[in-house]
Amino acid sequence: MFSTRSVGRVCSLGVRARAVSGQPFSINSHAHDIQKIPHTRALATVRDAPLDKKVEMSNWEKGNYINYKKMSENLSIVRGRLNRPLTYAEKILYSHLDDPHGQDIERGVSYLKLRPDRVACQDATAQMAILQFMSAGMPSVATPTTVHCDHLIEAQIGGDKDLARAQEINKEVYDFLSSSCAKYNIGFWRPGSGIIHQIVLENYAFPGGLMIGTDSHTPNAGGLGMAAIGVGGADAVDVMANLPWELKAPKVIGVKLTGELSGWTAPKDIILKVAGILTVKGGTGAIIEYHGPGVSSLSCTGMGTICNMGAEIGATTSLFPYNDRMYDYLKATKRQAIGDFAREYNSELHEDEGAEYDQLIELNLSELEPHINGPFTPDLATPISQFKDAVEANKWPEELKVGLIGSCTNSSYEDMSRAASIATDAMNHGVKAKSVFTVTPGSEQIRATIERDGQLKTLEEFGGIILANACGPCIGQWDRRDVKKGEANSIISSYNRNFTGRNDANPATHAFVTSPDLVVAMTLAGTLKFNPLTDPLKDKDGKEFMLSAPTGDGLPARGYDPGRDTYQAPPADRNTVEVKVSPSSDRLQILEPFQSWDGKDALDIPILIKAQGKTTTDHISMAGPWLKYRGHLDNISNNMLIGAINAENGEANKVRNFQTGEVDAVPATAREYKKHGIKWVVIGDWNYGEGSSREHAALEPRHLGGLAIITRSFARIHETNLKKQGMLPLTFSDPADYDKINPDDKVDIMCTELAVGKPLTMRVHPKDGKAWECKLSHTFNEGQIEWFKNGSALNTMAKKNA
């Protein structure tokens, strides 16, 4: 069914291995076939198409235009330098280079400086991003930006009541986001509008564009041929404030699709299969690029599903080439002008003939089985024909407690139509859901359209509980009450992520991920040991029947119903808008600028903690119950490093205060030092700061008086985030020096030695023993040294804007 071939690419100092070539393909599923002409090598830029048209990116904004002309010009420059065929992923990235003439370009090696077309933020991450942007002293965002209220709505009893409850609980956060968006020229999607990724697909994504979003499933927009990449809030602030965004040039993994989906097999099964092949780490540092004739059997929203869940294999993003199905979706969502414009740029909206992939996976869709992945990890892929045996062999709880469909991954019109067709078939035989069944519409537009067309009523009659148009149980916003914590049970969803405790905070819940089709079928049977392709059910009279394969339209025949108006555009006059933040709030806090460097070396300062072993951003700044404080730096700083293991005692959140000798929590000890004007450092192990690119993990140590984080090595994003906050991320030039440091040592950091390409000296003063010195390496460039001197990147921006 599939094969993988890895291809080495060696830098210019060595031998370049020959890579696998992508094959040209044709998509001709519709009368207005846009790719009938076989692909040529296409090494020249687009010359014939009128690319200087004024086509707006979105119907919700004025004056923000798609700049295919600039993209084409950048690509022409890069082609002249590289003189080789390009993958589609490369075309998008290189067409958005800040400096196409001078940018070093080597896949997997170079750090690209890029100019994204858009920024999108969800409400949990938007709080700190906007608070940081406010510190830059700019009157408006420099890049089109939107904020989406989807993360703070807890699923409890049903859509409207849950939404009303969330609006009451989160009122001050929503008021802040609404007012700050109005002040700084940001589009604001109110609670109930839908999940960020669905809203982006419906309104903002466009072929060939580059977008960053403060959520890991931002790649959903790849279903419309866009390179959409999840980032931390600090990266979003850079782009909002007109700084280029830095990304390590990704490798490109090609997935060539042949054949055609049919029957019970759905687009979700493609990514479930690919996740099984590549595992949760196999896509790290790479873009997954789908291509081949099999693409023509997928709907645009189906492609979005595949790209969305690519986040579970660590991929930078995933994307599909522009084709007729995308054109149809753009037309259906009232963006035909974008579809027509994309046709004129079409020669650059797919891979060149002969494009090289670092790895190639081939997948025959005609042979692909429906899959179920899990439990506890999204890459444990089992075809439906083997799943019953796996349930027995692994002793997974057989009874299915809850089935959940929807989410940002699978809540399209097609998904809901297919789910409703299965429910209708079952009810025609007099049977309904045996398990609890929930439905999460991805957007108000989807909810309104399936209400108008009858699918919503069908799913409710089947036994469905209709939840709010929000993330809900997918991100753990689920007040689940049918099982006790610690009770082993099974649930199955059409979501994307199923790590331990993610959905309901119960570590004993076995969460499985599959297509909405199989969720409905298994909910109907009430057991994991049901295979709708081979197993009969019993109707109301006890007679056996087989479920028919699901059917559904990719797009609504009567067009989309927009539903309730949930969008707030920035006002024409923003000067009089006041940002709403209560001084007494425990959830929001206006940021005070960090102090600039005093120009001196730091002498005789303590080590707050010597962290031992893995120290991820979750160890440095935990999520979970701390989510509510993401807009309040001082309050969320009470979780700083509480998960890190102290090398002195092997315990978490217990460090010794060098002044008093008392053992206390890490944040409390840091606050004591700060109160007395004492700077401090952290000593860290290998790959310090890996995991989510959470800017709080860098903000908190700076806020609580830290000067430097000194490690054996850093995760790149965390290292950059620390620099942005005016801290010194330093690494032992000799990693063995980590072992020579004692937690109760004092250190001198020779900050005055900070210069590009030169190490700093650290003098170590043991409590008992002779002082010794070691060298500390760093990766600061000239601009980043200015960040340190000014106190932060934001201070530097504010200085320039003053």
BAMAR-632734 format. One record per residue (C-alpha): x, y, z. Coordinates in steps of 0.1 Angstrom, whole numbers, plus 5000, padded with zeros to 4 digits. Example, Ala and Ser with C-alpha at 12.3 -4.5 7.8 and 13.67 -1.06 7.14 Angstrom:
BEGIN
512349555078;513749895071;
//
This chain:
BEGIN
500050005000;502850245008;506550275006;509050515021;512350625006;514750855025;517051075006;520151245019;520951605012;524451705021;525652065024;527752234998;530952125014;530251765007;528651534981;524951604972;523051284970;520451254942;516951294957;513651144948;511851344921;508251424925;506151324895;503951564875;500251504878;496951624865;493751704884;490751704861;487851624884;485751924872;484752084840;486852394847;490052174848;492952404857;495752154853;495051974820;498252094805;501151864817;503552044841;506652184825;509852234844;508552584853;511952724862;510953074851;508753314870;505153384860;505353644832;502153624813;499653644841;498453994852;499653954887;499354314897;495554294902;494054424934;492454114950;491754144987;492753865010;489453855028;485853985025;486154115061;489054355054;489754645031;493154735017;494954405024;495754254990;497253924978;500654004964;501253734939;503453974919;505854024947;505953644954;506653584917;509453834917;511053684948;510853334933;512553464901;515453584922;515753254942;515453044911;518353234895;520453154926;519452794932;518952684895;516952374905;513352254906;511452354937;508852184959;505652374965;506552425001;509852584990;507952814966;505752954993;508653005018;511153154993;508453384978;508053535012;511753595020;512653925035;515853925015;515653694985;519053824972;521153765003;519253495022;521253175028;519152885016;519852525026;517052295036;517352175072;520252415079;519552785071;517453015092;515053195069;513853545076;510253555063;507453805058;504053625065;500853755050;498753715081;498653635118;495853455136;495553415174;493253215196;491953375228;494153195253;497453285236;496253625222;496153785257;499853785262;500653845225;498554165226;499854275259;503354245245;502454425213;501054715234;504554755248;505954825213;504255165212;502655115178;499255245169;498254945147;499454605138;501654605107;500354275094;496754165090;495753995123;492653825138;491753705172;489353405177;487453325209;487352945210;489552805238;487852935269;484352785265;483852465286;481552195273;479152095300;475452065290;475052215255;475952485231;473952795240;474052745278;477752665278;478452975257;476453195281;478353055310;481753115294;480853475285;480053535322;483153365335;485553515310;483953855306;486954055315;489153865291;486753905262;486254275270;490054315269;490454125236;487454315221;488754655231;492454585223;491554445189;489454765182;492354985193;495054815173;493254735141;492754365146;489754165134;487854005164;485753695162;483453685193;482753375214;480453145195;481853225161;483752905159;487152745161;490052955148;491152705122;487752665107;487153045106;490553085089;489752825062;486352985056;487453345055;491253405053;493253115038;494353155002;496652944979;500353034980;500053245012;502153225043;500453255077;501453215113;499053135141;499353095179;498052745179;499652415169;496852315145;497252635124;498352405094;494652335088;494852615062;497052385041;493752255028;493652575007;497252554996;498552785023;501652735043;500152795078;502552745107;501852725145;504052955166;504353105201;503053445210;506453605208;506753515172;503353655165;504253985182;507354015159;505153995128;502454215142;505154475148;506654455113;509754245122;510653945099;509853605113;512653345116;512252975107;514752705102;514452605065;512352295067;513151965050;510251855027;508651515030;506551424999;503451215002;502351094967;498650994966;497350754939;494050584936;490750714950;488950704984;485650514985;483150355009;483950395046;487450535039;487650915046;490351185042;491051145080;492350795072;495250935051;496751125080;496050845105;498050615082;500850875077;501050925115;501550555118;504350555093;506150865105;505350855143;504851165165;508451275158;508851175121;507751505107;509851725130;511751995111;509851915078;506852025058;504651745046;503751805009;500951604994;500751554957;499851304930;496651204911;494951084943;494551444954;491651484930;489451254951;489651474982;487451774991;489052095001;487952055037;489151695036;492651825027;492252065056;491651765080;494851605068;496951915072;495451985106;496451665122;499951685106;500751875138;500651535156;503751405137;505751715145;505551865111;506252235106;503152235085;501452035057;499952145024;498352054992;498852204957;496152434943;493452244924;489752264913;488452144947;490052444963;488552674936;485052524943;485452594981;486652954975;483653004952;481252854978;482653075005;482153384983;485853424974;485753344937;487953644929;490753474949;490153154931;490353324897;493553514907;495153184920;494453034886;496553304870;499453224894;498852854891;502152754877;503752844911;501052674931;502352324928;505752154928;508052184898;508651874877;511651694891;511351864925;513451684952;511951544984;514051455014;511751155019;508951014998;505850825010;503550664984;499950584994;497350404972;494050544984;492150264966;493750014990;493650235022;491550095050;489750305076;491950345106;491650405144;494650555162;495450535199;495050515228;497250765245;499150865214;498050975179;500550755160;499450415171;497650335139;495450025135;493349945104;489749865112;490149505101;492649445129;491149675156;488949415172;491849185178;493949485192;491149565217;491249205230;495049165229;495649495248;492749465271;491449805262;488049875278;485649735253;482549935262;482450275244;481350545268;481350845246;481650925209;482551285199;482551435164;483451785152;486351995163;488752195142;489851875125;486551725113;483551955114;483052045077;479752025059;480951705043;481851545077;478451635091;476651515061;478351175061;477751145098;474051225094;473750975066;474850695090;472550825117;469650825092;470350475081;470350355117;467150535126;465450395095;466050055112;464750185145;468050215164;469950515179;473250585197;474050355226;476950565238;476850925248;477251125216;478451485212;478651715181;480952015180;480252235149;483552395138;481952735131;478752935133;478552905095;478652525097;476152515125;473652735108;474052555075;473552205089;470652335109;469052475077;469752155057;468551915084;471751735094;471751895129;468251775136;469151425124;472151405147;470051535177;467351275170;470151015169;471051115204;473551385198;474251665223;475151975203;478052165219;479152525214;481152625183;484452605202;487352375210;485652205240;486551845248;489351845222;491552065244;490251945277;487452205281;485051935291;483251915324;482851535321;480751365348;479851015336;483050855350;485150915380;488751015377;490950705376;488150485362;489350305331;487050375301;487150425263;486050725242;486450775205;486551105187;487251275153;489751505170;493451525164;495251475197;494751205223;497551215248;496851085283;494251305301;493951555273;490251535268;488851495303;491851515326;491351145335;494650955329;492650625328;490550735298;491550545266;491050805239;490950685203;490950905171;489250825139;486950965112;483551105121;482150805101;483550545124;482750745155;479050745146;479150375137;480850275170;478650505190;475650325175;477149985185;478350095219;481449885216;485049915203;484749565188;482449675160;483549695124;480749845102;482449705071;481849345082;479649335112;475849345112;473649525138;470249445150;467249655142;464349735166;462849395158;466049205164;466749145127;470249185115;471249465090;474449615076;475049985077;475350145043;478550325035;478350695044;477550955017;477651335019;478151644998;481551825000;479752154997;476152265004;474052274973;472152584985;475352764996;476552835032;474253005057;476453255077;474253225108;474553485136;476853785131;479853715153;482553935138;483754275151;485654485126;488054755139;486255095140;487155365115;488255595144;490455395168;491955695186;489155715212;489155345220;490355255255;491754915262;489854755291;492054615318;490954645355;493854725378;492454475403;492154185378;493753855386;493653745350;494954045331;497854275338;499354555316;503054475311;505654705326;508754745304;511754545317;514754735329;517554795305;521054645312;523154855336;526254815315;528054615342;529254265348;527054065372;529053965402;528553715430;524953605420;523253285431;522052985412;518252965416;518152605405;520452355388;517852165367;518651805360;517551615330;514651705307;513352055313;510652135288;508452445285;505852255305;508352215333;509252585331;505652715327;502952455332;499552475314;496352315327;494952515356;497352795348;495652865315;493353125331;496453345341;497953365306;497153735305;498553805340;502353775341;502753815378;500153545387;501253295361;504853345372;503853145403;504352835381;507852915370;510052605370;507852415394;508152105373;511952115370;514051855389;516552015413;519951845410;520651915446;517851695460;516151515431;512851685438;510651935420;509852285433;512152265463;515252495463;517352645490;517553015496;521253105499;520553395523;518353215548;519152845541;515352775540;513952545514;510952685495;509152675461;511252795431;508953105423;508853205460;512653195463;513053395431;510653655445;512753685476;515853745456;514054005434;512754185465;516354225477;517654335443;519554015437;519853875402;520053505397;520853235370;519452895362;521752605352;520152365328;520852035311;520551925274;517852065250;516552305277;513152445268;511952185243;508252145236;505552405231;506952745221;505352905251;506553265256;505553255293;508553015299;510853305289;508753595303;508553445338;512253415347;512753765333;509853905354;511153735386;514653885383;516653625363;519653735343;520853425325;519953065317;523052855313;522752515298;524452235279;522152305249;518852485241;515752415221;516052685194;512652855199;513052885236;516553025232;515153295208;512253365232;514753425261;516753675239;513553865231;512853915268;516354055274;517753745291;521153575283;520653225270;524253085273;525652735268;528752575283;531452585257;532552255273;529352065282;531251875309;531352205329;527752145338;528751855361;531352075379;528752335389;527252295424;523752425431;525052635460;527852805440;527853175432;528853295398;530153615380;528853665345;531053895324;528254065305;530554335292;532254065270;529054005250;529954035213;528953845182;530853515178;532753555210;532253355242;531653505277;533553425308;531853285339;533753275371;532453015396;532753065433;532252735452;530952755487;534052565498;536952575474;538852775449;537252995422;537452865386;536452995352;534752855322;533652985288;529953025278;528953025242;525953215227;524253275193;523553655197;523753865166;524054245166;520354315167;519854065195;522654225215;520654545213;517654365227;519754265258;521154615262;517654775259;516054525282;513954335256;513054325219;509854515227;511854795244;513954815213;510854845191;509355105214;512655305213;512455305175;508755405176;509255685201;
//
